[in-house]
Amino acid sequence: MKKKKSVFSRFYILICLAFFYLPILVTMIFSFNSSKSLTRLTGFSLRWYKELLTNMEISKAVYVSVTIALLSTLISTVLGTITAIGLSKSRKVVKELLLNVNNLPILNPDIVTAIGLMLLFSSIGIRKGYWTMLMAHIAFSTPYVITSVYPKVRSLDPNLANAAMDLGATPFQALIKVILPMIKEGVFAGALLAFTMSFDDFVISYFVSGNGVKNISIVVYNMTKRINPTINALSTIVIVVIVVVLLITNLLPRFLKKGKKRNQKKERILAAVLSVVLIAGLVKWGYAANNSHVLKVYNAGEYMDLSLLDKFEEENNCTVIYETFESNEMMYTKLASGEEYDVLIPSDYMIERLIREEYLQAIDWKKIPNKSGLKEEVLNQSYDPGNRYGCPYFWGTVGILYDTTVIDEEDLEQGWELLKNQKYKGNLYMYDSERDSFMIAMKALGYSMNTTDENEINDAYNWLIEQRDTMEPIYAGDDVIDNMISGNKAMAVVYSGDAAYIMSENENLEYLTPNQGTNIWYDSMVITKDCSEVDLAHAFINFMIAEENALSNTTEVGYTSTVQSAYDAMIVGDYEGISAYIPEIDNPDSEIFGYQDPKVKQMYADLWTKVKAQ
């Protein structure tokens, strides 16, 4: 009986270890994959490690993560330890009140803390960047230190400090030589917890950072917008470093002699290292803050050839602070909270909203001579008549990417109704987007995707509910790219730029823009009303639509260029014969998303929540 229990216990342990460590092993294996695929091995290569070493954005992020973690750990450990000792000497009422207050940041959801800190920094006029991230990390790390140290302090004899002072020690000496040595386990535990919390943090860092300051978590999150195996290489290096540190931590004490001199030497080395880190941080970010020619650009993640930023900086003797957002709505939230940017790259409907709410200034087209190279089809659209505020950046459509070996050709005539054909049940990715999903339902029903009619909106909702219940679709984001390359499903709703890239990797796929019409979208470069570098902003827009730069940008990103020469070069080059690269704009039923009244937007949001609820 005992033997059976032992075998079961071992099996259970193996299952747990596999559950925890198998994903890490897969990540490490795919970091040596020769192709971009995250699910299919094509051969051994160090390609992604080479790209990682030359990626300045990641190097800066590692620097930020390490320095922020070390500094916040040092400061929060000191603050938390002093507070814990002070609490032990406080009255019971004060002690209980402060301990309950200390629990609030620990129990509070990160998103609430993040938004609160973001609004605090904005309201008191602190410019978001390195220092706001450091202050935020200290704020959420200190409560964990207090929680770790306080139980140790409580277990001490309250007369120890008094006894030390009776024997001639000063209060400071009593603290350093008597109290701290007896609570050092709690202090070390609090410090390690603070470091881990800081190094791992994403949510709070994302909301309080600015001016191009990003830690590893933010950079990795931005990379997930499109396939970027550099993440695997970075993750592998981080894992290896952690394993090495753990080995050193556990093995080093066995080889070191215990002694006072040895401990003092280690303390001095640690203090010296932290001092160097602090000075380096001050110099680096102080210099960046004082640069007189800085352009702040805010764009969607993985949506630009970043080498162009270095080229622009060299040509214009300036610094570009480049930040990325998850969605147009996230961009609007940060802008409305008081965050300052010079150039934004939002989508059509958001540009219309920004114009209405007076966030933008008109473009001086005399300062953009490269306008002559733009395609006529992308100019003078309904969201910005006369292109008074925006210069077109990329454009495309939403359609159905399908596997020609699975989908019958005659079924393509169904258009959007193909997504309800039960022949392909369970073989479909729907894009996890409220606006795009309702657009599909509206077009399938013959309605305008900009309708405000409540009956039509409810009809579209019922269409989506029926599709969900009969087709069992998977609602996916950008992870659909690798899944479709690997052939995991037969159909997917995707943007044309993603479709073009996927088709270039999988010859069995084709792209359909249904005959009922679709969304034709445009992203444009706009200048904010509060832009501090107006001439530099115009120079940047002009630079991005220069023929050579536009070709480099569309080659890197894969979306359709608005510059005629780059467009022509791509359709006879990298994307020759790929239908997704050429937006289908002749269909009169195709539309552009327009401004949405808040009440109507809320109605769509509520219904979409119900669609996703099951």
C-alpha positions as CSV (number, residue, x, y, z in Angstrom):
1,M,0.0,0.0,0.0
2,K,2.8,2.4,0.9
3,K,4.6,1.5,-2.3
4,K,1.5,2.4,-4.4
5,K,1.2,5.7,-2.5
6,S,4.9,6.4,-3.1
7,V,4.6,5.7,-6.9
8,F,1.5,7.9,-7.1
9,S,3.3,10.7,-5.2
10,R,6.2,10.5,-7.6
11,F,3.9,10.6,-10.6
12,Y,2.1,13.6,-9.2
13,I,5.4,15.4,-8.6
14,L,6.4,14.7,-12.2
15,I,3.1,16.0,-13.6
16,C,3.5,19.2,-11.5
17,L,7.1,19.7,-12.7
18,A,6.0,19.2,-16.3
19,F,3.2,21.7,-15.9
20,F,5.5,24.3,-14.5
21,Y,8.7,23.8,-16.5
22,L,7.6,22.3,-19.9
23,P,6.6,25.8,-21.2
24,I,10.0,27.1,-20.2
25,L,11.7,24.2,-22.0
26,V,9.6,24.8,-25.2
27,T,10.5,28.5,-25.1
28,M,14.2,27.7,-24.8
29,I,14.1,25.2,-27.7
30,F,12.3,27.6,-30.0
31,S,14.8,30.3,-29.3
32,F,17.2,28.3,-31.5
33,N,14.6,27.8,-34.3
34,S,15.8,29.1,-37.7
35,S,12.3,30.4,-38.8
36,K,9.9,32.9,-37.2
37,S,7.4,30.2,-36.4
38,L,6.6,29.7,-32.7
39,T,5.1,26.3,-33.2
40,R,7.1,24.6,-36.0
41,L,10.8,23.7,-35.8
42,T,12.7,24.3,-39.1
43,G,16.3,23.9,-38.0
44,F,18.9,25.1,-35.5
45,S,20.1,28.7,-35.7
46,L,21.4,31.5,-33.4
47,R,19.6,34.0,-35.6
48,W,17.4,35.4,-32.8
49,Y,20.3,35.7,-30.3
50,K,22.2,37.8,-32.9
51,E,19.1,40.0,-33.4
52,L,18.7,40.3,-29.6
53,L,22.3,41.5,-29.2
54,T,21.8,44.2,-31.9
55,N,18.4,45.3,-30.6
56,M,19.0,48.6,-28.7
57,E,15.4,48.7,-27.5
58,I,15.8,45.5,-25.6
59,S,19.2,46.5,-24.2
60,K,17.7,49.7,-22.8
61,A,14.8,47.8,-21.4
62,V,17.2,45.4,-19.6
63,Y,19.0,48.4,-18.1
64,V,15.8,49.9,-17.0
65,S,14.5,46.7,-15.4
66,V,17.7,45.9,-13.5
67,T,18.3,49.5,-12.2
68,I,14.7,50.1,-11.3
69,A,14.5,46.7,-9.5
70,L,17.8,47.3,-7.6
71,L,17.0,50.9,-6.6
72,S,13.4,50.2,-5.6
73,T,14.5,47.2,-3.6
74,L,17.2,49.1,-1.7
75,I,14.8,52.1,-0.9
76,S,11.7,50.0,-0.1
77,T,13.8,47.7,2.1
78,V,15.1,50.6,4.2
79,L,11.6,52.2,4.4
80,G,9.9,49.0,5.1
81,T,12.3,47.9,7.8
82,I,12.2,51.3,9.6
83,T,8.4,51.3,9.4
84,A,8.2,47.8,10.8
85,I,10.4,48.7,13.7
86,G,8.5,51.9,14.3
87,L,5.1,50.0,14.3
88,S,6.4,47.6,17.0
89,K,6.8,50.6,19.3
90,S,3.5,52.3,18.4
91,R,0.2,52.2,20.3
92,K,-2.2,49.4,19.5
93,V,-4.8,51.6,17.7
94,V,-2.1,53.2,15.5
95,K,-0.5,49.9,14.9
96,E,-3.7,48.2,13.7
97,L,-4.7,51.1,11.6
98,L,-1.3,51.3,9.8
99,L,-1.2,47.5,9.3
100,N,-4.6,47.6,7.7
101,V,-3.6,50.5,5.5
102,N,-0.4,48.6,4.5
103,N,-2.6,45.7,3.3
104,L,-4.5,47.8,0.9
105,P,-1.8,48.0,-1.9
106,I,-1.2,44.3,-1.5
107,L,-4.9,43.3,-1.9
108,N,-5.7,46.1,-4.4
109,P,-5.8,44.9,-8.1
110,D,-2.7,46.1,-10.0
111,I,-4.8,47.9,-12.6
112,V,-6.5,50.1,-9.9
113,T,-3.1,51.0,-8.4
114,A,-1.7,51.7,-11.9
115,I,-4.4,54.1,-12.9
116,G,-4.3,55.8,-9.5
117,L,-0.6,56.4,-9.7
118,M,-0.9,57.5,-13.4
119,L,-3.6,60.1,-12.4
120,L,-1.5,61.2,-9.4
121,F,1.6,61.9,-11.5
122,S,-0.4,63.7,-14.2
123,S,-2.4,65.9,-11.7
124,I,0.8,67.1,-9.9
125,G,2.6,67.7,-13.2
126,I,5.4,65.1,-12.8
127,R,6.7,64.1,-16.2
128,K,6.3,60.3,-16.7
129,G,9.5,58.4,-17.2
130,Y,12.3,56.7,-15.3
131,W,11.6,58.5,-12.0
132,T,7.8,57.9,-12.0
133,M,8.4,54.2,-12.6
134,L,10.9,54.1,-9.8
135,M,8.5,55.9,-7.4
136,A,5.7,53.6,-8.4
137,H,7.8,50.5,-7.8
138,I,8.9,51.8,-4.4
139,A,5.3,52.4,-3.5
140,F,4.0,48.9,-4.3
141,S,7.2,47.1,-3.0
142,T,7.4,48.7,0.5
143,P,4.2,47.1,1.9
144,Y,5.6,43.6,1.0
145,V,8.8,44.5,2.9
146,I,6.8,45.6,6.0
147,T,4.7,42.4,5.9
148,S,7.9,40.3,5.8
149,V,9.9,42.3,8.5
150,Y,7.1,43.0,11.0
151,P,6.6,39.4,12.3
152,K,10.4,39.2,13.0
153,V,10.4,42.5,14.9
154,R,7.4,41.4,17.0
155,S,9.2,38.2,18.0
156,L,12.1,40.2,19.6
157,D,12.4,41.0,23.2
158,P,11.4,44.7,23.5
159,N,14.1,45.3,26.1
160,L,17.0,44.4,23.8
161,A,17.5,47.9,22.5
162,N,17.3,49.4,25.9
163,A,19.8,46.9,27.3
164,A,22.2,47.8,24.5
165,M,21.9,51.5,25.2
166,D,22.4,50.9,28.9
167,L,25.7,49.2,28.0
168,G,26.8,52.3,26.2
169,A,25.5,51.9,22.7
170,T,24.0,54.8,20.8
171,P,20.4,54.3,19.4
172,F,21.9,53.9,15.9
173,Q,24.4,51.4,17.1
174,A,21.6,49.5,18.9
175,L,19.7,49.4,15.7
176,I,22.7,48.3,13.5
177,K,24.4,45.9,15.8
178,V,21.5,44.4,17.8
179,I,18.1,44.8,16.1
180,L,19.1,44.3,12.5
181,P,21.2,41.1,13.0
182,M,18.2,39.5,14.7
183,I,15.7,40.4,12.0
184,K,18.0,39.9,9.0
185,E,16.0,36.9,7.7
186,G,12.9,39.0,7.5
187,V,14.8,41.9,5.9
188,F,16.4,39.6,3.3
189,A,13.0,37.9,2.5
190,G,11.4,41.3,2.1
191,A,14.2,42.5,-0.2
192,L,14.0,39.4,-2.4
193,L,10.3,39.8,-2.6
194,A,10.6,43.5,-3.5
195,F,13.1,42.7,-6.2
196,T,11.0,40.0,-7.7
197,M,7.9,42.2,-7.7
198,S,9.7,45.1,-9.3
199,F,11.5,43.0,-12.0
200,D,8.4,41.2,-13.0
201,D,5.9,44.1,-12.9
202,F,4.1,45.0,-16.1
203,V,0.7,46.5,-15.4
204,I,1.8,49.4,-13.1
205,S,4.9,50.1,-15.1
206,Y,2.9,50.3,-18.3
207,F,0.7,53.1,-17.0
208,V,3.4,55.2,-15.2
209,S,6.1,55.0,-17.7
210,G,6.7,57.5,-20.5
211,N,9.3,59.3,-22.5
212,G,10.5,56.1,-24.1
213,V,11.3,54.4,-20.8
214,K,10.3,50.7,-20.9
215,N,11.2,47.7,-18.8
216,I,11.5,44.2,-20.1
217,S,7.9,43.4,-19.5
218,I,6.6,46.3,-21.6
219,V,9.0,45.5,-24.5
220,V,8.0,41.8,-24.4
221,Y,4.3,42.7,-24.3
222,N,4.8,45.0,-27.4
223,M,6.6,42.2,-29.2
224,T,3.7,39.9,-28.9
225,K,1.7,42.0,-31.3
226,R,3.4,40.2,-34.2
227,I,5.6,37.1,-34.4
228,N,8.9,38.0,-32.9
229,P,11.0,35.0,-31.8
230,T,13.5,37.4,-30.2
231,I,11.3,37.1,-27.2
232,N,12.3,33.4,-26.9
233,A,16.0,34.3,-27.0
234,L,15.5,37.0,-24.3
235,S,13.4,34.7,-22.1
236,T,16.1,32.0,-22.4
237,I,18.9,34.4,-21.3
238,V,16.8,35.6,-18.4
239,I,16.1,31.9,-17.3
240,V,19.8,31.0,-17.6
241,V,20.8,34.1,-15.5
242,I,18.2,33.2,-12.8
243,V,19.5,29.6,-12.7
244,V,23.1,30.8,-12.4
245,V,22.2,33.2,-9.6
246,L,20.3,30.5,-7.7
247,L,23.3,28.1,-8.1
248,I,25.7,30.8,-6.8
249,T,23.4,31.7,-3.9
250,N,23.2,28.1,-2.8
251,L,26.7,26.9,-3.5
252,L,28.8,30.0,-2.7
253,P,28.3,29.8,1.1
254,R,29.9,26.4,1.2
255,F,33.1,27.8,-0.3
256,L,33.3,31.0,1.7
257,K,34.6,31.2,5.2
258,K,32.4,32.8,7.7
259,G,33.9,35.8,9.4
260,K,33.3,39.4,10.3
261,K,35.9,40.7,7.8
262,R,34.4,38.7,5.0
263,N,30.9,40.0,5.8
264,Q,32.1,43.6,5.9
265,K,33.9,43.2,2.6
266,K,30.7,41.8,1.0
267,E,28.7,44.7,2.4
268,R,31.1,47.2,1.0
269,I,31.0,45.6,-2.4
270,L,27.2,45.5,-2.4
271,A,27.1,49.2,-1.4
272,A,29.6,50.1,-4.2
273,V,27.6,48.3,-6.8
274,L,24.3,49.9,-5.8
275,S,26.0,53.3,-5.7
276,V,27.4,52.8,-9.3
277,V,23.9,51.7,-10.4
278,L,22.3,54.8,-8.9
279,I,24.9,57.2,-10.4
280,A,24.6,55.6,-13.8
281,G,20.8,55.9,-13.6
282,L,21.1,59.6,-12.6
283,V,23.5,60.4,-15.4
284,K,21.7,58.5,-18.1
285,W,18.2,59.7,-17.5
286,G,19.3,63.2,-16.5
287,Y,21.0,63.6,-19.8
288,A,18.0,62.2,-21.7
289,A,15.7,64.7,-19.9
290,N,17.9,67.7,-20.8
291,N,18.2,66.9,-24.5
292,S,16.8,70.0,-26.3
293,H,15.6,68.3,-29.4
294,V,13.3,65.4,-28.5
295,L,10.4,64.1,-30.6
296,K,7.9,61.9,-28.9
297,V,6.2,59.4,-31.2
298,Y,3.3,57.1,-30.2
299,N,2.5,54.2,-32.4
300,A,0.9,50.7,-32.3
301,G,3.2,47.9,-31.3
302,E,5.4,46.2,-33.9
303,Y,4.3,48.7,-36.5
304,M,7.5,50.4,-37.7
305,D,10.9,49.6,-38.9
306,L,12.8,50.8,-35.9
307,S,16.1,51.3,-37.8
308,L,14.4,54.3,-39.4
309,L,14.3,56.0,-36.1
310,D,18.1,55.8,-35.8
311,K,18.4,57.2,-39.3
312,F,16.1,60.1,-38.6
313,E,18.0,60.9,-35.4
314,E,21.3,61.1,-37.3
315,E,19.8,63.2,-40.1
316,N,18.1,65.7,-37.8
317,N,20.5,65.7,-34.8
318,C,17.7,64.9,-32.4
319,T,16.4,62.2,-30.1
320,V,13.2,60.2,-30.9
321,I,11.3,58.8,-27.9
322,Y,9.3,56.0,-29.4
323,E,6.4,54.4,-27.4
324,T,3.8,51.9,-28.4
325,F,0.2,51.3,-27.5
326,E,-2.0,48.2,-27.5
327,S,-5.1,49.8,-29.1
328,N,-6.5,53.1,-30.2
329,E,-8.5,53.2,-27.0
330,M,-5.4,52.8,-24.9
331,M,-3.7,55.6,-26.8
332,Y,-6.7,57.8,-26.2
333,T,-6.7,57.0,-22.5
334,K,-3.1,58.0,-22.0
335,L,-3.5,61.2,-24.1
336,A,-6.6,62.2,-22.1
337,S,-4.8,61.6,-18.9
338,G,-2.4,64.4,-19.7
339,E,0.4,62.4,-21.3
340,E,2.2,64.5,-23.9
341,Y,3.2,63.3,-27.4
342,D,4.2,65.1,-30.6
343,V,3.3,62.6,-33.3
344,L,0.6,59.9,-33.0
345,I,-0.3,57.1,-35.5
346,P,-4.0,56.2,-34.8
347,S,-6.7,54.7,-37.0
348,D,-9.4,56.5,-39.0
349,Y,-12.2,56.5,-36.5
350,M,-9.9,57.6,-33.6
351,I,-8.5,60.4,-35.8
352,E,-12.1,61.7,-36.3
353,R,-12.6,61.6,-32.5
354,L,-9.4,63.4,-31.8
355,I,-10.3,66.1,-34.3
356,R,-13.7,66.6,-32.7
357,E,-12.2,66.9,-29.3
358,E,-9.5,69.3,-30.5
359,Y,-6.5,67.2,-29.6
360,L,-4.8,67.7,-33.0
361,Q,-3.3,70.6,-34.9
362,A,-3.5,71.0,-38.7
363,I,-0.6,69.8,-40.8
364,D,1.4,72.4,-42.8
365,W,1.7,70.5,-46.0
366,K,4.3,73.0,-47.3
367,K,6.7,71.4,-44.9
368,I,6.0,67.9,-46.3
369,P,7.2,67.9,-49.9
370,N,7.1,64.1,-50.1
371,K,3.3,64.3,-50.2
372,S,3.5,64.2,-54.0
373,G,4.5,60.5,-53.7
374,L,1.3,59.4,-51.9
375,K,-1.3,57.3,-53.7
376,E,-4.4,59.2,-54.7
377,E,-6.7,56.5,-53.3
378,V,-5.5,57.2,-49.7
379,L,-6.2,60.9,-49.7
380,N,-9.3,63.0,-48.8
381,Q,-11.1,60.3,-46.9
382,S,-14.3,60.9,-44.8
383,Y,-12.6,60.8,-41.4
384,D,-10.3,63.7,-42.5
385,P,-11.6,65.6,-45.5
386,G,-8.7,67.3,-47.4
387,N,-6.2,65.6,-45.1
388,R,-6.1,68.6,-43.0
389,Y,-4.9,66.7,-39.9
390,G,-3.4,63.4,-41.0
391,C,-0.8,62.0,-43.4
392,P,-1.7,58.4,-44.4
393,Y,0.7,55.8,-43.0
394,F,-0.7,52.3,-43.8
395,W,-4.0,51.1,-45.2
396,G,-5.9,47.9,-45.8
397,T,-9.0,45.8,-45.3
398,V,-10.5,43.1,-43.0
399,G,-11.2,39.8,-44.7
400,I,-11.2,36.0,-44.4
401,L,-7.9,34.1,-44.6
402,Y,-8.7,30.5,-45.7
403,D,-6.9,27.3,-46.5
404,T,-7.5,26.4,-50.2
405,T,-7.0,22.7,-49.4
406,V,-9.9,22.7,-47.0
407,I,-12.4,25.3,-48.0
408,D,-14.5,24.5,-51.1
409,E,-14.2,27.2,-53.8
410,E,-17.9,27.3,-54.4
411,D,-18.5,28.2,-50.7
412,L,-16.5,31.4,-51.1
413,E,-19.6,32.9,-52.8
414,Q,-21.2,33.0,-49.4
415,G,-19.0,35.9,-48.4
416,W,-19.2,36.6,-44.6
417,E,-21.9,33.8,-44.3
418,L,-19.0,31.4,-44.9
419,L,-18.2,32.0,-41.2
420,K,-21.5,30.3,-40.4
421,N,-21.1,27.3,-42.7
422,Q,-21.4,24.4,-40.3
423,K,-19.2,22.3,-42.7
424,Y,-16.3,24.1,-41.1
425,K,-17.5,24.0,-37.5
426,G,-14.7,24.3,-35.0
427,N,-12.3,25.3,-37.7
428,L,-12.4,29.0,-37.4
429,Y,-10.6,31.9,-35.7
430,M,-12.7,35.1,-35.2
431,Y,-10.7,38.2,-34.5
432,D,-11.2,39.2,-30.9
433,S,-12.4,42.7,-31.7
434,E,-15.8,44.2,-30.9
435,R,-15.9,46.6,-33.9
436,D,-14.6,44.1,-36.4
437,S,-16.9,41.3,-35.3
438,F,-20.0,43.6,-35.4
439,M,-18.8,44.9,-38.8
440,I,-18.9,41.3,-40.1
441,A,-22.4,40.7,-38.8
442,M,-23.6,44.0,-40.2
443,K,-22.2,43.3,-43.6
444,A,-23.6,39.8,-43.7
445,L,-27.0,41.2,-42.9
446,G,-26.7,44.0,-45.5
447,Y,-26.5,46.8,-43.0
448,S,-24.0,49.7,-42.7
449,M,-21.2,49.0,-40.2
450,N,-21.7,52.5,-38.9
451,T,-25.4,52.0,-38.1
452,T,-26.9,53.5,-34.9
453,D,-30.3,51.7,-35.4
454,E,-30.9,49.7,-32.3
455,N,-32.9,47.0,-34.2
456,E,-30.0,46.5,-36.6
457,I,-27.5,46.4,-33.8
458,N,-29.6,43.7,-32.1
459,D,-29.9,41.7,-35.4
460,A,-26.1,41.8,-35.6
461,Y,-25.8,40.6,-32.0
462,N,-28.1,37.7,-32.7
463,W,-26.0,36.8,-35.8
464,L,-22.9,36.7,-33.7
465,I,-24.7,34.6,-31.0
466,E,-25.9,32.1,-33.6
467,Q,-22.4,31.9,-35.1
468,R,-20.9,31.3,-31.7
469,D,-23.3,28.6,-30.8
470,T,-23.2,26.7,-34.1
471,M,-19.6,27.3,-35.2
472,E,-17.7,27.2,-31.9
473,P,-15.1,29.8,-33.1
474,I,-12.0,30.6,-31.2
475,Y,-11.7,34.4,-30.5
476,A,-8.1,35.2,-31.0
477,G,-5.7,38.1,-31.3
478,D,-2.4,38.4,-33.0
479,D,-1.6,34.8,-32.0
480,V,-3.7,33.9,-35.0
481,I,-0.7,34.7,-37.2
482,D,1.5,31.8,-36.2
483,N,-1.5,29.5,-35.8
484,M,-2.6,30.0,-39.4
485,I,1.0,29.7,-40.7
486,S,1.0,26.3,-38.9
487,G,-2.3,25.4,-40.5
488,N,-4.1,24.9,-37.1
489,K,-7.5,26.1,-38.5
490,A,-9.0,26.4,-42.0
491,M,-10.3,30.0,-41.7
492,A,-9.5,33.2,-39.8
493,V,-10.7,36.8,-39.8
494,V,-7.6,39.0,-40.1
495,Y,-6.3,42.3,-41.3
496,S,-4.9,42.4,-44.8
497,G,-1.4,43.2,-43.7
498,D,-1.3,40.2,-41.4
499,A,-2.8,38.1,-44.1
500,A,-0.1,39.2,-46.6
501,Y,2.6,38.0,-44.2
502,I,0.9,34.8,-43.3
503,M,0.3,33.9,-47.0
504,S,4.0,34.6,-47.7
505,E,4.8,31.8,-45.2
506,N,2.1,29.3,-46.1
507,E,1.4,28.8,-49.8
508,N,-1.9,27.0,-49.2
509,L,-3.6,30.1,-47.9
510,E,-5.6,32.8,-49.8
511,Y,-7.4,36.0,-48.8
512,L,-11.0,36.9,-49.4
513,T,-12.7,40.3,-49.1
514,P,-16.4,39.3,-49.2
515,N,-18.7,40.7,-51.8
516,Q,-21.0,42.1,-49.1
517,G,-18.3,44.7,-48.4
518,T,-15.8,45.1,-45.6
519,N,-14.0,47.7,-43.5
520,I,-11.4,49.7,-45.4
521,W,-9.1,51.1,-42.7
522,Y,-6.5,53.8,-42.8
523,D,-3.8,54.7,-40.2
524,S,-2.3,58.2,-40.3
525,M,0.4,60.3,-38.7
526,V,-1.0,63.2,-36.9
527,I,0.5,66.1,-34.8
528,T,-0.9,66.8,-31.4
529,K,-2.2,70.2,-30.4
530,D,0.4,70.5,-27.6
531,C,3.4,69.4,-29.8
532,S,6.6,71.0,-28.5
533,E,8.6,70.3,-31.7
534,V,6.3,71.2,-34.6
535,D,9.0,71.6,-37.2
536,L,10.6,68.3,-36.1
537,A,7.2,66.6,-36.2
538,H,6.7,67.7,-39.8
539,A,10.2,66.6,-40.7
540,F,9.4,63.1,-39.2
541,I,6.2,62.8,-41.3
542,N,8.0,63.9,-44.4
543,F,10.9,61.4,-43.6
544,M,8.5,58.4,-43.2
545,I,6.9,58.9,-46.6
546,A,10.1,59.4,-48.4
547,E,10.3,56.6,-51.1
548,E,13.3,54.7,-49.7
549,N,12.1,54.9,-46.1
550,A,8.5,53.9,-47.0
551,L,9.7,50.8,-48.8
552,S,11.9,49.8,-45.9
553,N,8.9,50.3,-43.5
554,T,6.4,48.3,-45.5
555,T,9.0,45.5,-46.1
556,E,9.6,45.2,-42.4
557,V,6.0,45.5,-41.2
558,G,4.2,43.8,-44.1
559,Y,1.3,46.3,-44.3
560,T,0.3,48.1,-47.5
561,S,2.2,51.4,-48.1
562,T,0.5,54.6,-48.9
563,V,3.5,55.7,-51.0
564,Q,3.0,54.8,-54.6
565,S,6.6,53.8,-55.4
566,A,6.8,51.5,-52.3
567,Y,3.4,50.1,-53.1
568,D,4.5,49.3,-56.7
569,A,7.8,47.8,-55.5
570,M,6.1,45.4,-53.1
571,I,3.5,44.0,-55.4
572,V,6.2,43.0,-57.9
573,G,8.6,41.9,-55.2
574,D,8.1,40.4,-51.8
575,Y,4.3,40.2,-52.0
576,E,3.9,39.5,-55.7
577,G,0.7,37.6,-56.4
578,I,-0.6,38.0,-52.8
579,S,-4.0,39.4,-53.0
580,A,-4.1,40.6,-49.4
581,Y,-1.5,43.3,-50.1
582,I,-3.7,45.1,-52.6
583,P,-6.7,46.6,-50.7
584,E,-10.0,46.1,-52.6
585,I,-11.6,49.5,-52.6
586,D,-13.9,49.3,-55.6
587,N,-16.8,47.7,-53.7
588,P,-19.4,50.4,-52.9
589,D,-20.5,48.4,-49.9
590,S,-17.1,48.7,-48.2
591,E,-16.9,51.5,-45.6
592,I,-14.6,53.3,-43.2
593,F,-15.4,53.3,-39.5
594,G,-16.8,56.6,-38.4
595,Y,-17.0,58.4,-35.0
596,Q,-19.2,56.5,-32.6
597,D,-21.5,58.3,-30.1
598,P,-20.6,57.2,-26.5
599,K,-24.1,55.8,-25.9
600,V,-24.0,53.7,-29.1
601,K,-20.4,52.6,-28.3
602,Q,-21.6,51.4,-24.8
603,M,-24.4,49.5,-26.4
604,Y,-22.0,47.7,-28.7
605,A,-19.6,47.0,-25.7
606,D,-22.4,45.5,-23.6
607,L,-23.6,43.2,-26.4
608,W,-20.0,42.1,-27.2
609,T,-19.5,41.2,-23.5
610,K,-22.6,38.9,-23.8
611,V,-21.2,37.3,-27.0
612,K,-17.9,36.5,-25.2
613,A,-19.6,35.5,-22.0
614,Q,-20.1,31.8,-22.9
